[in-house]
Amino acid sequence: MPGKKGAQKWDAQTRLEFANDPLNLLASDGSANASKGDKDAATWLPPNKGFRCAYVSRQTQVKAKYGAWMTPAEHAAIAKTLRSCL
């Protein structure tokens, strides 16, 4: 997310806060982390389908908190995922 979705304009303090924000930190195994890389919700969701709602919800909260934006494809993927949570 940083660098591609508005983070390139953040100052050092905001970058530090983002990097250490508990809302933005999730424990994952190495293979899941490697498969995600810097992909957004349009191109990657957790393999555990039962966790996808919580994942995109947190991601949306973090983006709102830091003023990061979503591509149209990412927005559509998140909206589709959240609709499935109802």
Stockholm file with secondary structure:
# STOCKHOLM 1.0

chainA/1-86         MPGKKGAQKWDAQTRLEFANDPLNLLASDGSANASKGDKDAATWLPPNKGFRCAYVSRQTQVKAKYGAWMTPAEHAAIAKTLRSCL
#=GR chainA/1-86 SS CTTTSSGGGCCHHHHHHHHHCGGGCCCCCHHHHHHHTTCCTTTCCCSCGGGHHHHHHHHHHHHHHHTCCCCHHHHHHHHHHHHTTC
#=GC SS_cons        CTTTSSGGGCCHHHHHHHHHCGGGCCCCCHHHHHHHTTCCTTTCCCSCGGGHHHHHHHHHHHHHHHTCCCCHHHHHHHHHHHHTTC
//
